[in-house]
Amino acid sequence: MQSVLITGANSGIGRAAALRLASAGHRVHAAMRSLAKGEKLAKLAAEAGVDVHPVELDVGSEGSVQSAVEQVGRVDVLINNAGVGFNATTEDVDIEAAKAVFDTNYWGVIRCVQAVMPQMRERGEGHIVNVSSIAGRIAAIGQPIYSSSKWALECLSENLAQEAAYHGIRVSVIEPGVARTAILPKNVGHPEPTAYEPHYRRMLQFYAKGIQVGIPAEDVAETILHSIEDPDPRFRYTCAWGGEELPAGRERMSDAEWVALGAIEDDQEYYAEFERLFGLSLALPGGLGGDATS
């Protein structure tokens, strides 16, 4: 049994991972900004007959992170899962609002790593799991800030993996595609008025398709558990809809093809070219286009 600390554990992937790891016999500390947000997790844990230990932790506050880690004590596995989305093309970005995305998705990870690394270094062992996104491997249309935060997390994780290995500590990155989680229904808006309506429409079509495929958060949780217990450990683990296809497709295509994809004016032609490049159909019941995503 390992002592596991999971951030953002009150919903979505974090909650599913907390329940799955607890069912696998790990001692799970489920971190969330407010313990009041943990009612559903507690209910599901009781129904499953597993113990999950809630802890108040705000990744945006160094003091909160340090206090939570002191409360937990030994941390064998840190799972940096807390994250927020953000829709805005580059011209539409509200810079002050966008800074909050990096504060959670990037600086929040660093705060948590800094809080647990001393004890892991002292023991000469430990495991840090960073939940990134497929948006950390491919520039997600209409989401340059969210994608950039995850690209930054990928870079951080590669650096950290070398730094930590010197001290006997392992680092893993989880790169989910689209899974059905609470973050998706909340992430539907975009700045208006805008000259980039086609970009947002195509972005929402992509996520609508992923939701329709319906891969549950529990599948991502299973990947997280596998990364912890893998007898042949890797650095990267991909999962969910598009998790493998998107980075593979981007690697195959030229930069010219990537830019040309953005220049397509007709939605139907865009979706057809997207499928050719990535092998993923964006077709939904009712057909392709803006109406199908509403």
N, C-alpha and C positions, 0 to 999 in steps of 0.2 A: 504494500500500500504506500502510495506517495501522497504528500501534502501538496495540493494544487490550488493556486489562486487564479481565478478567472475574472477579468474585468468585463463590464457590460453584461453581467450575467442575468439581468432581470428580464430579458426578452430575446427573441430570435436565436441566432447561432449560439450566443453565450449561454442562454437558458438551456437550450438543447444539449450543449456540451456539458454543462454542470450536471444535468440529470444522467447523461450517458456515462460520464466518468465516475459518478457516484455509484451507478449500478455495476460498474466494473470493479468496484472495491476501493477506489481512491477516496481520500479525505478531501472533500471539495469545499473551498471557501469561495462563495459566490459574491463577487464585489459589485456594488451598484452605488449610484450617487446618493440615493435615499432608500432607506430600508423599507419605506412605505411602498416602493415600487416592486417589492419582492413577494407580494401576496400570491400571485399566480404560481410563481416558482415553488413557494412553500406548499401550495395545494397539490401541484403535480408531484412533488417529491413525496408527500404523504401518500398519495394514491399509488405511487410506484414502490412504496416501502423502502425508500432510501433516505439517508441523512445528507442534507446540504446545509452548510453553515454560512448564513448571510453576513456580510461585512460592508460597512459604509466606506466607500472610496470614490473620490472624484479625481479622475486622471488629470484634470485641469489645475489641480492644487497640489503642490509639492508637500505641504503640510498634511493634507488629507491622505496622500499616498503613503507617506512615512508612518503616520499614525496607524493606518490599516495594516501595514506590514508588521509593525510592532505588535499589534493585536493578534495577528495570525501566528507569528513566531516563525517556525521553520517553513520555508517554501522550497519544495523540491522542483516544482514545475510552475512557471509563470506563463499564463496564457493571456497575451495582450489582444483582447478582442474588441474593446470599446471603440466605437467609430461612428462618424456621422457622414451623411451624404451632402451634396451641394450641386445644384443644377444652375449653370450659367456659362454661356460662351464667353470667350475672353473679353470682348468688348462690353458685355453685359455685367461683368463681375463687380459686385460691391466689395471693395477691397477690405474694409473693416469687418464685414460679415464673414468674408472668406478666411480671414486670419484665425477665426474660431475653429475652422475645419482643421487647420494644421495644428492648432493647440491641442486638439483631441487626438487626431489620427497619427501625428508625428511626435510632438513634444510630450504628449501623454504617455507614449510608449517609452520614451527616454526617461521620464520621471519614474516609471515603474521599474525599468531595468536598473536604474541607479539605486533604487531602494532595496533590491534583492541581491544584486551582484556581490556585495561584500560578504554576505553569509555563504553564498555559493562558492566564492573564491576560497574562503576559509576551509570549506569542506572538500574542495577540489572536485566538485560535481554539481550538477544541476541541469535544468533544461528550460530554455526560453522559447516559447511558441508565439510567433507573430502572425495574427490573422490579417493578411493583406487582401487582395482582390485581383480578379482578372484585369481590373482597371489599373493595376500596378504593372501590367505587362504590355498593355495596348492602350493608346490614347483614346479614352471613351468619348464619343461625340457628345457635345453639350455639357461635358463635365471636366473641363481642364483643371479645376481646382481639386476636385475629389481625386482624379487620376494622378495629379502631381503629388498629392499627399501620399498616395499609395506607391508611386514610383520612388518617392523619397524613403518610404518605409522599406522598400526592396533594397535600396542602396544601403540604408542603415543596417539591415539584417545581414547583408553580405559582409559589411565591415565588422559587425558584432560577432558574426560566426568565427572569423579569424581571431579576433581579440579574445573571445570566450574560450576557444579551443585550447589556447595556451594554458588556461587554468582548469582544463578538464570539463568545461561546460559546453553543452550542445545547444545549437540554435536551429530552429525549424521555421519555415514559412508556409502558411496555408494560403492557397490562392483559389478561392471559390469563384466560379462563374455566377450565374443567377440562380438563387434558391428562393423559395417562398418564405419570406421573413417579414416581420412587422415594419422594417425600414422601408420596404418598397412602396406600400400604400401611402406612406408619409412623404415620399420623395417624388411627387408628381408635378409640382409647380415649377414655374420658371419666370424670369423677369419679363415684364410687359410694359409698354410696347417694345417690340423688338424687330430687328431686320433678319433674325435668325430662326424664324418659325419652322422652316423645314428641318433644321438641325434638332430642335427640341422634339418635333413630331417623330423623327426617325429614332431618336433616343428612346422615347416612350414606347414606340413600336417594338424596339429591341427588348425592353424590360417586360412589356406586356406578353411577348412571346415566351420569355423565360418563366414568367408567372404561370402562363398557360401550360407549359410543360410540367410544372408543378413539383420540381424536386424539393423535398422538405428540408428544413434546417437540420433535421436529424441525420441526414446524409453527410452534411458537413461535419457535424459532431462526431460521426463515425470516423471520418478522416482525421480529425484532431486526435481521437483516441488512438488510431493506428499510428500516428506520428510519434506518440508517446511510447507505445509498446512495440513499435516496429523492430523485429530482430535484425533487419538489414536497413538501418536508418539512412534517410536521405535528407537533403537540405530543403527541397521544394516538394510540396504535395498539392496537386490540383484536384478539383472536384466540381460538381454541379454543372448546370447547363452552360456550355461554351468554355468550360475551364481548360480543356485541352485544345479545342479547335481554334480559338482566337489567337493565342500566341503562336501556334504553329502556322496559321494562315499568314500572320503578319511577317513571320520569319521568311516565308516562301516568297512573298511579294516584294517588288522593288519599291523604292521610295516614290518613284513616278506613278506607280499604280495606286499607292496610298493617297497621294495628292489628287489624282484623277477621280478617285471615288468621291471625294468631297465636292468636286465640280459638277457632278451629275445633278441636273435640275429636276427631272421627273422622278417621283417617288418609286414608281413601279420599276423603272430602270435601275434605280439605286438598289432596291431590294434584290433584284436579279443579280446585279454585279456583286453585292455583298455575299449572296449565296455561292456564287462562283469562286470568290476569293477565300471564303472561310468554310464553305460546306455546311452552313447553317441557314435553314429557311426561316424567314421572319413572317411567314404566312400565318394568319389568324382566322378563326371562324368569321365569315362575313367578308373575307378578302383582305387585301393589303391596303394600306393608306391610313390617313389621319382618322377616319371614322372608326376604324377597327380598334383603335387604342382608347377610345373614350368610354 
